[in-house]
Amino acid sequence: MSVSETHPNQTVANQPKRFLTGVQTTGIPHLGNYVGAIRPAIQSTQNSDNEKDQSFFFLADYHSIIKCADPKQIHESTKAIAATWLACGLDPEKVVFYRQSDVPEIPELAWILNCSCAKGLMNRAHAYKAAVDVNLNNDVDADHNITMGLFGYPVLMAADILMFNATHVPVGRDQIQHVEMARDIAGTFNHKYKSLFTLPSAVVDDDMPLLTGLDGRKMSKSYNNIIPLFGEYNPQVDPEKQLRKAVMQIVTNSQAPEEPKNPDDSVIFEIYRAFATPSEIADLRAQFEAGIAWGDAKQILFEKINSEIAPFRDRYFELMANPKELEEILQAGGEKARRHSRRQLDKARRAIGIKPLAKLK
């Protein structure tokens, strides 16, 4: 595995690290989420070589309302994503697993950071610039339908990171800018007031595959082309059959069964590589070159995916049917998070001059 950091020399070797990962609550988890975030994050907590390393995992529900105005979707997604992380092996006793909205210190810190963050820095944010470009291309006002939530999104993300002095933030390449902005925001505050915040590093796994969806585009709920990780619970429909049905919908070309096929141009093969061993990958490559039928290739892919996620499926549906257990876990995690956030916010408030006028008896 090849892992790169935007600032690899910031922390000393063997010095404890703080990892922080957030997931927006706007949809049901799919294979791309599992391969790109859930599986590697859980493995990192299980394989840490320093007992003092800490990991923070949170459900970014405040971030989600930036682009989703459906309260039911936010609520149901929060439940599904929490259940997915826990079913896949996240141990809430070993990490700090919490809901962003359960830590009120985070939005308060975001306001404090807003007051020393340059507007020009926010003008350069990719998401804001992209929204402006869409408006200009449609010949409407540059800021049409752009909310302050979208514009100030990087500041809230900076508060998520700086609240816990995270040293390492695993992200996709499209999110590196936000971690760089968090560094800039922290540096400005530290220079203006007091050296309070650690400068975080973005951690990018250069080998992490970005899975393609059913239609050949990047797998994304916004494209409606995902393969759900567990599917929707329906007593009349076997979730295993739901998974197989989704895999069978992957778009392929019209090559006949006997024709040799190029595995490197196949969505089936791409997804298979994310789940298989090197020897299994080599074997399927040979079958492609020998002219495997598309239906047979999809069946092999389904069986490989199912063999990995089937052990998690019962626990997922058990948690989905028992939201009280999920709520208890999240509230306990929120209290753990607040043990850190209360102290950090108090330091930030004192640094800017908001503190008691005198000690009272």
C-alpha positions in Angstrom: 0.0 0.0 0.0 1.3 3.4 -1.0 0.3 6.2 1.4 1.3 9.8 1.0 0.9 12.8 3.4 0.7 16.4 2.5 3.2 17.2 5.3 5.0 14.0 6.2 7.6 15.6 8.4 5.2 17.3 10.7 5.1 14.6 13.4 8.1 12.9 14.9 8.5 9.1 14.3 6.7 7.0 17.0 4.9 10.2 18.3 1.2 9.4 19.0 -1.0 10.3 16.1 -4.6 11.4 16.0 -6.6 10.2 13.0 -10.0 11.9 12.2 -12.5 10.7 9.6 -16.0 12.1 8.9 -18.8 10.7 6.7 -21.7 12.8 5.5 -25.2 11.4 6.3 -26.9 11.9 2.9 -27.4 8.3 1.6 -27.0 4.6 2.2 -23.5 3.2 2.2 -22.3 1.6 -1.0 -19.3 -0.5 -2.2 -17.3 2.6 -3.0 -17.7 3.9 0.5 -16.7 0.5 1.9 -13.6 0.1 -0.2 -12.5 3.8 -0.1 -13.2 4.7 3.5 -14.9 2.2 5.8 -12.6 -0.9 5.3 -9.2 1.0 5.4 -10.3 3.1 8.4 -11.3 0.1 10.5 -8.1 -1.8 9.5 -6.0 1.2 10.5 -7.5 1.0 14.0 -6.8 -2.7 14.2 -3.2 -2.5 12.9 -1.9 0.6 14.7 1.7 0.0 16.0 1.4 2.7 18.7 -0.9 2.1 21.6 -1.2 5.8 22.2 -2.6 6.6 18.7 -6.2 7.8 18.7 -8.9 7.6 16.1 -12.0 9.9 15.8 -14.9 8.8 13.5 -17.9 11.0 13.2 -21.2 11.3 11.3 -21.1 14.7 9.6 -24.8 15.5 9.9 -24.2 19.3 10.0 -22.2 19.0 6.8 -25.0 17.0 5.2 -27.6 19.8 5.5 -25.5 21.9 3.1 -26.7 19.9 0.2 -29.6 17.9 1.5 -32.9 19.5 2.6 -34.7 16.2 3.2 -35.0 15.7 7.0 -36.1 12.1 6.6 -33.1 11.3 4.4 -30.7 12.8 6.9 -32.2 10.9 9.7 -32.4 7.5 8.0 -28.9 7.9 6.5 -27.5 8.7 10.0 -28.9 5.4 11.2 -27.7 3.4 8.2 -24.2 4.8 8.2 -23.8 4.3 12.0 -25.0 0.7 11.7 -22.6 0.1 8.8 -19.5 1.2 10.6 -20.4 -0.9 13.6 -21.4 -4.0 11.7 -18.2 -3.9 9.7 -16.1 -4.1 12.8 -15.6 -0.6 14.2 -15.1 -1.0 18.0 -16.6 2.1 19.8 -14.5 1.2 22.9 -11.2 1.6 21.0 -12.1 4.8 19.1 -14.2 8.0 19.6 -17.3 7.4 17.4 -19.7 10.2 17.6 -22.3 12.3 15.8 -21.1 15.8 14.9 -24.3 17.5 16.1 -23.8 15.9 19.6 -20.7 18.1 20.1 -22.0 21.7 20.3 -18.5 23.0 20.8 -17.7 22.3 17.1 -20.0 25.0 15.6 -19.0 27.4 18.3 -15.3 26.9 17.4 -16.3 27.3 13.7 -17.6 30.8 14.5 -14.4 31.7 16.3 -12.4 30.5 13.4 -14.7 32.4 10.9 -13.7 35.6 12.6 -10.0 35.2 11.8 -10.5 33.4 8.4 -9.9 35.5 5.3 -12.9 35.6 2.9 -10.4 35.3 0.0 -9.4 31.8 1.2 -13.1 30.7 1.0 -13.4 32.2 -2.5 -10.8 29.6 -3.6 -12.7 26.6 -2.3 -13.4 24.1 -5.1 -17.0 23.4 -4.2 -17.9 27.1 -4.1 -16.0 27.9 -7.4 -17.7 24.9 -9.1 -21.2 26.2 -8.0 -20.3 29.7 -9.3 -19.1 28.3 -12.6 -22.4 26.4 -13.0 -24.4 29.6 -12.4 -22.3 31.7 -14.8 -22.7 29.0 -17.5 -26.4 29.1 -17.0 -26.3 32.9 -17.3 -27.7 33.6 -13.8 -26.2 35.5 -10.8 -22.9 34.0 -9.7 -24.2 33.3 -6.2 -27.7 32.1 -7.2 -28.8 29.4 -4.7 -25.4 29.3 -3.0 -25.9 29.2 0.8 -23.5 30.4 3.4 -23.3 26.8 4.5 -21.7 25.9 1.1 -19.5 28.9 1.2 -18.3 28.4 4.8 -18.1 24.6 4.6 -14.2 24.5 4.8 -14.4 26.5 8.1 -16.7 23.9 9.7 -14.5 21.1 8.5 -11.5 23.0 10.0 -13.3 23.1 13.3 -14.0 19.3 13.1 -10.3 18.8 12.7 -8.8 21.4 14.9 -11.2 20.7 17.8 -9.4 17.4 18.4 -5.9 18.5 17.2 -6.0 15.8 14.6 -2.6 15.1 13.1 -3.7 12.9 10.3 -6.9 13.2 8.2 -7.4 10.4 5.6 -9.1 11.9 2.6 -9.5 11.4 -1.2 -7.5 13.6 -3.4 -10.5 15.9 -4.0 -10.5 16.7 -0.3 -6.9 17.6 0.1 -7.7 21.3 -0.3 -9.9 21.3 2.7 -7.2 20.0 5.0 -4.8 22.6 3.5 -7.3 25.2 4.4 -7.6 23.9 7.9 -3.8 24.3 8.2 -4.1 27.9 7.0 -6.9 28.7 9.4 -5.0 27.1 12.3 -1.8 29.0 11.4 -3.7 32.3 11.3 -5.3 31.7 14.7 -2.0 30.5 16.2 -0.2 33.6 15.0 -2.9 36.1 15.9 -3.7 34.7 19.3 -1.9 31.7 20.8 -0.3 28.6 19.5 -3.3 26.3 20.2 -4.0 24.2 17.2 -1.9 21.4 15.6 -1.4 21.7 11.9 -3.0 18.6 10.3 -1.7 16.5 7.4 -3.9 15.0 4.7 -3.3 11.3 4.3 -4.0 9.9 0.9 -3.8 6.2 0.0 -2.3 6.3 -3.6 -3.4 2.7 -4.2 -7.0 3.2 -3.1 -9.3 2.4 -6.0 -12.1 4.7 -6.9 -14.9 2.3 -7.9 -16.9 2.8 -11.1 -20.6 2.5 -10.8 -23.2 0.5 -12.7 -23.2 3.0 -15.7 -19.5 3.4 -16.1 -19.2 6.7 -14.2 -17.7 7.1 -10.7 -19.9 5.2 -8.2 -21.9 7.9 -6.5 -25.4 8.2 -5.0 -25.8 11.5 -6.9 -25.5 9.5 -10.2 -27.9 6.7 -8.9 -25.4 4.1 -10.0 -24.3 2.6 -6.8 -24.1 -1.0 -5.6 -25.6 -0.8 -2.0 -23.4 -2.5 0.6 -26.3 -4.1 2.4 -29.4 -3.0 0.5 -32.7 -2.1 2.1 -34.2 -4.5 4.6 -37.3 -6.2 3.2 -38.5 -9.4 4.8 -39.8 -10.5 1.4 -36.5 -9.9 -0.4 -33.2 -11.7 0.4 -30.5 -9.0 0.8 -28.1 -11.4 -0.9 -30.3 -11.6 -3.9 -30.5 -7.8 -3.9 -26.7 -7.6 -4.1 -26.6 -10.2 -6.9 -29.3 -8.3 -8.8 -27.3 -5.0 -8.5 -24.1 -6.7 -9.7 -25.9 -8.2 -12.7 -26.9 -4.7 -13.7 -23.3 -3.6 -14.4 -23.1 -2.3 -18.0 -20.9 -4.3 -20.3 -20.1 -4.2 -24.0 -21.6 -6.6 -26.6 -18.6 -9.0 -26.9 -19.7 -12.6 -27.3 -18.7 -15.3 -24.7 -15.9 -16.7 -26.8 -14.3 -13.4 -27.6 -11.2 -12.4 -25.5 -11.9 -9.4 -23.3 -9.7 -6.7 -22.0 -9.9 -6.8 -18.1 -8.5 -3.3 -17.8 -11.5 -1.8 -19.6 -14.0 -3.7 -17.4 -15.9 -2.4 -14.5 -16.4 -6.0 -13.3 -12.7 -6.6 -13.2 -12.0 -3.2 -11.5 -14.4 -3.9 -8.7 -13.2 -7.5 -8.3 -9.6 -6.2 -7.8 -10.8 -4.3 -4.7 -11.8 -7.5 -3.0 -9.6 -10.3 -4.4 -6.1 -11.6 -3.6 -3.3 -11.2 -6.2 -3.6 -14.8 -7.3 -7.4 -14.5 -7.7 -6.9 -11.4 -9.7 -4.4 -13.1 -12.0 -6.8 -16.1 -12.4 -9.8 -13.8 -13.5 -7.5 -11.9 -15.8 -6.7 -15.1 -17.6 -10.4 -16.0 -17.8 -11.1 -12.6 -19.4 -8.4 -13.1 -22.0 -9.8 -16.6 -22.7 -13.2 -15.1 -23.4 -15.3 -15.5 -20.2 -19.0 -14.8 -20.6 -20.2 -11.5 -19.0 -22.8 -13.3 -16.9 -20.1 -15.7 -15.6 -17.8 -12.8 -14.8 -20.6 -11.0 -12.9 -21.4 -14.2 -10.9 -17.7 -14.5 -9.9 -17.7 -10.8 -8.8 -20.9 -11.3 -6.8 -19.6 -14.3 -5.0 -16.3 -12.5 -4.1 -18.1 -9.4 -2.7 -20.7 -11.5 -0.9 -18.0 -13.6 0.8 -16.5 -10.5 2.4 -19.6 -8.6 3.5 -22.0 -11.5 4.3 -20.5 -11.9 7.8 -21.5 -8.2 8.5 -25.0 -8.4 7.1 -26.9 -9.9 10.1 -25.3 -7.4 12.5 -26.2 -4.5 10.2 -29.9 -5.4 10.1 -29.9 -6.2 13.8 -28.7 -2.6 14.5 -31.1 -1.1 12.0 -34.0 -2.8 13.8 -32.7 -1.5 17.2 -32.1 2.2 16.9 -32.0 2.5 20.7 -28.7 0.6 20.8 -27.3 2.8 18.0 -28.4 5.9 19.9 -26.7 4.7 23.1 -23.5 4.0 21.3 -23.5 7.4 19.6 -24.4 9.3 22.8 -21.6 7.5 24.7 -19.2 8.5 21.9 -20.5 12.0 22.0 -19.6 12.3 25.7 -16.1 10.9 25.0 -15.7 13.5 22.2 -16.8 16.3 24.5 -14.2 15.5 27.1 -11.8 16.7 24.4 -13.9 19.5 22.9 -14.8 21.2 26.2 -11.2 21.7 27.1 -10.2 22.8 23.6 -13.0 25.3 23.3 -12.2 26.7 26.7 -8.6 27.3 25.6 -9.8 29.0 22.3 -12.3 31.2 24.2 -9.7 32.3 26.7 -7.2 33.0 23.9 -9.6 35.5 22.2 -10.4 37.1 25.6 -13.7 35.5 26.4 -13.2 34.3 30.0 -14.6 35.0 33.5 -14.0 38.5 34.8 -13.1 37.1 38.2 -13.2 33.9 40.3 -16.3 33.6 42.3 -16.4 31.9 45.7 
